[in-house]
Amino acid sequence: MLLTHESQSLDMANGASVESEINVSPTNLALSTPQTTLEGTLANIPWTDGFTLGSGVDVIKGSLLGSALKSFTPNLNPIKTSSESYRFISDDSSLNLEIGVSASGIYNFNNIKITASTEFLTQITYSQTSITLIAEYSSLFGYSDQPINYQLTEKAQELAKNPGQFRQAYGDYFIADSQRGSRFLAVYVCETSSAESLVEFKASLGAEVPKVFSAEGSNRLMQAASEHHVSISTYLYPEGYTGTAPSGPWNPQTILEALKWFKANEKGENMKAELKHYSTIIHGYPRTIPVDSRIFVELSHLYNQLWDIRARYDSLPKYYQHQYKLPFNTLNLGIVSNQDTLVTNPTLRKSYQQQAQILKADLDDVVARRDFYFEVQESLKNNPEPPANHKINESKGVNKWLYGFDRYLKSDAVVIHTTVYNFRKGPKPAIHTQHTFEFGPESRYRIVGWEVVSNRIDGHNGSWRKIRSQILLTDYAGILVESGFDRAMNWSLIVHYVEAKDYQFE
C-alpha cells in the first residue's frame, strides 16, 4: 500500500487478442520439442494476490490452478529475524537486481502485475541527473520448522495416473509453505539540474549508502542534498501491520517517525512462498516440460524490460506520458493479459520484445533530452548571460562569447542545429555603424546556446549588446553590434537550437 500522493497504476486489463501460433496444449507438444527439467523446490517466491496454500502453479501459462492436496496447515515458525538494507538504483543493472528481489519468479511464473509489494518499482528514477535510494526494514519468520504431511485428494490420486491430465488440472508445482513477515520500504528519488551536481552529490556521500532509517544517516542525506542542490521526493510502502498507519506527505524526517510507529505495530503477513514440484510427493512423476529453457530466459528479460519501461513512463511529464500512452498501454496491458500464451506463441513473444525494445529506447531518449534541458538551465546560473543592453567591448586578439551549449556528446538523442549570421561593413566617416542580428521568434525551436564572435583581432571592432534579458531556452535571439567611431566592423552571431517539441520540461 502506497502512503503518499494519489496516483493511478495500470494493472490487469484486456489486451488485444492474438491467435496462438502453436495451437496445442503443453501436454501434447511433439516429443521432439526441446525440454526443460524443473527444479524440485522453489523458495522465496514473492507472495502475490491469489496465492493460497495448496494451490497449483502452471509455469508455462504463469497461472494459478486448483489444489490437488488435502487441506494442510504448516507449523508457524516463531523465530523472527529483522534487518535493514540500503541501496542506490542508478542504472539498468541495479534496477534489474531490484526487480529480481521484489518481482521475481521462475520460468513463466513471474509477478508482472503492479501490486502492493511491487508498486514502488514504478517510482524508481535514474538518469544523468537523478538517482533513487531504496531503504528497507524487514522482519521475517522462517518457513515451517516441522515436516508437513502433504496428501493428494482422491480425485488428484486418480488423475496422477495420467501425468498429462494431472498437469492440466493442477500444474507443475503447489504452494507448499509461506514465510510471514513485515516490510517497511521507503523510496527517495534524488534529482538535480546537472550531471555534475549529481556526481558531486554521490561523491559527498562516499562509498557507503546513507542509513536513512537513523537520524544520523537521514541528516547526512539531507545535508548532502542541500549542499549540491538536490531535491528529494519520498514515497512509503509499508506491509504487514495492524492499526491505522500514519499518512503523508513524506520527507526523511516523517519517515523516521513512521518507522517507529511501524515497528510497534508489526503484524506478520504472508511475504514469501515455497513451491514444491509434484514429483516431490508423487513417485515417478515427470519433472520435464516440453519447452526450450531459452524461452524462459527471453521472457525473464522481457518482464524486466516491462518494469523498467513502467518506471521510465511514470517519471515523465504529462506531455510525454500522453505522447507515448498508446504504445505504453499496448505493451503493458498486452503482456499482462497474454502472459499465459507467451511461452507457446513465438510470434506474439517476438512482437512484444520488439515493442519493448523500441519503446524503451524512445523513453530513454526523452530522459536524455530532459537531462540536457536541465543542464542548459544550470548553465544560466554557472555562466549567466549579460543583462539586456549591457555594452560589451571587444579587445585585441580572438574575441568569442559563448553561452549555453554548442554541442552535447552525452547522448545522440540530443540533436543541436546551428545557424550562423555574419555582418561586415566598411568604415563610415564620423559615425558609429550599427546592425541587429535576429534569430526568430520561432516557436518550433528552443535556443540552447549562442555565441557572439568578433572577426577582427586589432581591437577596433566595436561592441555588442543583448536586446532582451534572456536568450537561452527561448525562441528569440537579438544582438546589436556597433562599430567604433569611423571604423569598419566584422561580427558574427552563431545560434544553436533544438526542436521545441522534444523539450517540454518546464
Residue pairs with C-beta under 8 A, 6 or more apart in sequence:
1 116
1 237
1 238
1 239
1 245
2 116
2 119
2 120
2 235
2 236
2 237
3 236
3 237
3 238
3 245
3 246
3 247
3 248
3 250
3 258
4 234
4 235
4 236
4 248
4 249
4 250
5 248
5 249
7 314
9 114
9 119
9 122
9 314
10 114
10 329
10 332
10 333
11 113
11 114
11 336
12 113
12 333
12 336
12 337
13 333
13 336
13 337
14 333
14 337
15 330
15 333
15 334
15 335
15 336
15 337
15 338
16 330
16 334
18 338
18 341
18 345
18 347
18 348
18 351
20 341
20 344
20 345
20 348
21 344
21 345
21 346
21 347
21 348
22 29
22 344
22 345
22 346
24 344
25 168
26 60
26 167
26 289
26 290
26 291
26 343
26 344
27 164
27 165
27 167
27 168
28 164
29 290
30 290
31 290
33 290
33 291
33 292
34 290
34 291
34 292
34 293
35 288
35 289
35 290
35 291
35 292
36 107
36 288
36 289
36 291
36 292
36 293
36 296
37 287
37 288
38 59
38 107
38 172
38 173
38 277
38 287
38 288
38 289
39 106
39 277
40 276
40 277
40 279
40 280
40 287
41 176
41 274
41 275
41 276
41 277
41 280
42 106
42 173
42 274
42 275
42 276
43 143
43 272
43 274
43 275
44 179
44 272
44 274
45 104
45 105
45 106
45 109
45 272
45 273
45 274
45 275
46 102
46 103
46 104
46 105
46 111
46 117
46 118
46 271
46 272
46 273
47 117
47 178
47 179
47 270
47 271
47 272
47 273
48 111
48 113
48 115
48 117
49 113
49 115
50 64
51 64
51 175
51 178
51 270
51 273
52 67
52 175
53 72
53 73
53 74
53 175
53 176
53 177
53 178
54 67
54 68
54 69
54 71
54 72
54 174
54 175
55 64
55 65
55 66
55 67
55 174
55 175
56 64
56 65
56 66
56 67
56 68
56 169
56 170
56 171
56 172
56 173
56 174
57 63
57 64
57 65
57 109
57 171
57 172
57 173
57 174
57 175
57 275
58 64
58 65
58 109
58 167
58 171
58 172
59 106
59 107
59 108
59 109
59 171
59 172
59 173
59 289
60 107
60 108
60 172
60 289
60 291
60 343
60 344
61 108
61 339
61 340
61 341
61 343
62 105
62 107
62 108
62 109
62 110
62 339
62 340
62 342
63 171
63 339
63 340
64 171
65 169
65 170
65 171
66 169
66 170
67 153
67 170
67 174
68 152
68 153
68 156
68 159
68 166
68 169
68 170
68 174
68 278
69 150
69 151
69 152
69 153
69 156
69 174
70 151
70 152
70 153
72 148
72 149
72 150
72 151
74 143
74 144
74 148
74 177
74 178
75 144
75 145
75 146
75 148
76 141
76 144
76 180
77 141
77 142
77 143
77 144
77 145
78 141
79 141
79 142
79 145
80 139
80 140
80 141
80 181
80 268
81 139
81 140
81 142
82 137
82 138
82 139
82 140
83 137
83 138
83 139
84 135
84 136
84 137
84 138
84 211
84 213
85 134
85 135
85 136
85 138
86 133
86 134
86 135
86 136
86 209
86 210
86 211
86 212
86 213
86 217
87 94
87 98
87 133
87 134
87 209
88 94
88 131
88 132
88 133
88 134
88 202
88 209
89 95
89 98
89 124
89 126
89 131
89 132
89 133
89 134
90 126
90 131
90 132
91 126
92 308
94 126
95 121
95 124
95 126
95 304
95 307
95 308
95 311
96 304
96 308
98 121
98 124
98 134
99 121
99 303
99 304
99 307
99 308
100 304
102 117
102 118
102 120
102 121
103 110
103 111
103 112
103 118
103 121
103 303
103 307
104 110
104 111
105 111
106 296
107 296
108 296
108 299
108 339
108 342
108 343
110 299
110 300
110 303
110 339
111 117
111 118
112 303
112 306
112 307
112 335
112 336
112 339
113 336
114 122
114 310
116 237
116 239
117 183
117 237
117 239
117 271
118 307
119 237
120 134
120 185
120 187
120 235
120 237
121 307
121 310
121 311
122 307
122 310
122 311
122 314
123 132
123 187
123 189
123 235
123 311
123 314
124 132
124 134
124 187
124 189
124 311
125 131
125 132
125 189
125 191
125 311
125 315
126 132
127 367
127 368
127 370
127 371
128 195
128 198
128 368
128 371
128 410
129 191
129 192
129 193
129 194
129 195
129 197
129 198
129 370
129 371
129 374
129 375
130 189
130 190
130 191
130 192
130 198
131 190
131 198
131 202
132 187
132 188
132 189
132 190
133 187
133 188
133 190
133 209
133 210
133 212
133 221
134 185
134 186
134 187
134 188
135 185
135 186
135 188
135 211
135 212
135 213
136 183
136 184
136 185
136 186
137 183
137 184
137 185
137 213
137 259
137 262
137 263
138 181
138 182
138 183
138 184
138 271
139 181
139 182
139 266
139 268
140 179
140 180
140 181
140 271
140 272
141 179
141 180
141 181
141 268
142 179
143 177
143 178
143 179
143 274
144 177
148 176
148 177
150 174
150 176
150 276
150 281
152 160
152 281
152 282
156 166
156 169
156 170
159 165
159 166
159 169
159 170
160 166
160 278
160 282
160 285
163 285
163 286
166 278
166 285
170 278
172 277
172 278
172 289
173 275
173 276
173 277
173 278
174 275
174 276
174 278
175 273
175 274
175 275
176 274
176 275
176 276
177 273
177 274
178 270
178 271
178 272
178 273
178 274
179 270
179 271
179 272
179 273
179 274
180 240
180 268
180 269
180 270
180 271
181 240
181 268
181 269
181 271
181 272
182 238
182 239
182 240
182 241
182 262
182 266
182 267
182 268
182 269
182 271
183 237
183 238
183 239
183 240
183 271
184 236
184 237
184 238
184 239
184 258
184 259
184 262
184 263
185 236
185 237
185 238
185 239
186 212
186 213
186 234
186 235
186 236
186 237
186 250
186 255
187 234
187 235
187 236
187 237
188 212
188 221
188 232
188 233
188 234
188 252
189 232
189 233
189 234
189 235
190 198
190 201
190 225
190 230
190 231
190 232
191 230
191 231
191 232
191 233
192 198
192 201
192 228
192 229
192 230
192 231
192 374
193 229
193 374
193 375
193 377
193 378
194 374
194 375
194 378
195 371
195 375
195 410
196 378
197 228
197 229
197 230
197 378
198 228
198 230
200 228
201 224
201 225
201 227
201 228
201 230
204 224
204 227
204 228
205 220
205 221
205 224
210 217
210 218
210 220
210 221
210 224
211 217
212 218
212 221
212 252
212 255
213 255
213 256
213 259
215 256
218 252
218 253
218 255
218 256
221 232
221 252
222 232
222 252
224 230
225 231
225 232
232 251
232 252
234 250
234 251
234 252
234 255
235 250
236 248
236 250
236 255
236 258
238 245
238 258
238 262
239 269
239 271
240 266
240 267
240 268
240 269
240 271
241 262
241 265
241 266
241 267
242 265
242 266
242 267
243 265
245 258
245 261
245 262
245 265
246 254
246 257
246 258
246 261
248 254
250 258
277 285
277 287
278 285
279 285
279 286
279 287
291 343
295 343
295 349
296 343
298 349
298 353
299 342
299 343
299 349
302 335
302 342
302 349
302 352
302 353
302 356
303 335
305 356
305 357
305 360
306 331
306 332
306 335
306 356
308 360
309 328
309 331
309 332
309 356
309 359
309 360
309 363
310 332
312 360
312 363
312 364
312 367
313 321
313 324
313 328
313 363
315 367
316 324
316 363
316 366
316 367
317 504
317 505
319 504
320 366
320 504
321 328
324 359
324 362
324 363
327 355
327 358
327 359
327 362
328 359
330 355
331 352
331 355
331 356
331 359
334 352
334 355
335 342
335 352
338 345
338 348
338 352
341 348
342 348
342 349
342 352
343 349
364 413
365 411
365 413
366 413
366 502
368 410
368 411
368 413
368 414
369 411
369 413
369 414
369 498
369 502
369 503
370 505
371 410
371 411
372 405
372 408
372 410
372 411
372 414
372 448
373 473
373 503
373 505
374 505
375 405
375 408
376 404
376 405
376 448
376 449
376 472
376 473
377 473
379 403
379 404
379 405
379 472
380 470
380 472
380 473
383 403
383 404
385 403
385 466
385 470
385 471
385 472
386 392
386 465
386 466
387 466
387 469
388 465
388 466
388 467
388 468
388 469
389 465
389 466
389 467
390 465
390 466
391 463
391 464
391 465
392 401
392 452
392 463
392 464
392 465
393 462
393 463
394 454
394 456
394 459
394 461
394 462
394 463
394 464
395 459
396 457
396 458
396 459
397 457
397 459
398 454
398 457
399 453
399 454
399 457
399 461
400 451
400 452
400 453
400 454
401 451
401 452
401 453
401 464
402 449
402 450
402 451
403 449
403 450
403 451
403 471
403 472
404 447
404 448
404 449
404 450
404 472
404 496
405 416
405 448
405 449
405 496
406 416
406 418
406 449
406 451
406 494
406 496
407 416
407 496
408 414
408 416
414 498
415 498
415 499
416 448
416 449
416 496
416 497
416 498
417 445
417 496
417 497
417 498
418 494
418 495
418 496
418 497
419 439
419 494
419 495
419 497
420 492
420 493
420 494
420 495
421 437
421 439
421 492
421 493
421 494
421 495
422 455
422 490
422 491
422 492
423 435
423 437
423 481
423 489
423 490
423 491
423 492
424 455
424 488
424 489
424 490
424 491
425 433
425 435
425 483
425 488
425 489
425 490
426 488
427 433
427 483
427 486
427 487
427 488
428 483
428 486
429 486
430 485
430 486
431 485
431 486
432 462
432 482
432 483
432 484
432 485
433 462
433 482
433 483
433 489
434 480
434 481
434 482
434 483
435 480
435 481
435 489
435 491
436 467
436 478
436 479
436 480
436 481
437 477
437 478
437 479
437 480
437 481
437 491
437 493
438 476
438 477
438 478
439 447
439 450
439 476
439 477
439 478
439 493
439 495
439 497
440 447
440 474
440 475
440 476
440 477
441 475
441 476
442 475
442 476
443 475
443 500
444 475
444 499
444 500
444 501
445 475
445 497
445 498
445 499
445 500
446 473
446 474
446 475
446 497
446 498
446 499
446 500
446 503
447 471
447 472
447 473
447 474
447 475
447 476
447 477
447 495
447 496
447 497
448 472
448 473
448 496
448 497
448 498
449 472
449 495
449 496
450 471
450 472
450 477
450 479
450 493
450 494
450 495
450 496
451 493
451 494
451 496
452 464
452 479
452 481
452 491
452 492
452 493
453 491
453 492
453 493
453 494
454 461
454 464
454 490
454 491
455 461
455 490
455 491
455 492
456 488
456 489
456 490
460 484
460 487
461 483
461 484
461 487
461 489
461 490
461 491
462 481
462 482
462 483
462 484
462 487
462 489
462 491
463 481
463 482
464 479
464 480
464 481
464 482
464 491
465 479
465 480
465 482
466 478
466 479
466 480
467 478
467 479
467 480
468 474
468 476
468 478
471 477
471 478
475 500
477 493
477 495
479 493
481 489
481 491
482 489
483 489
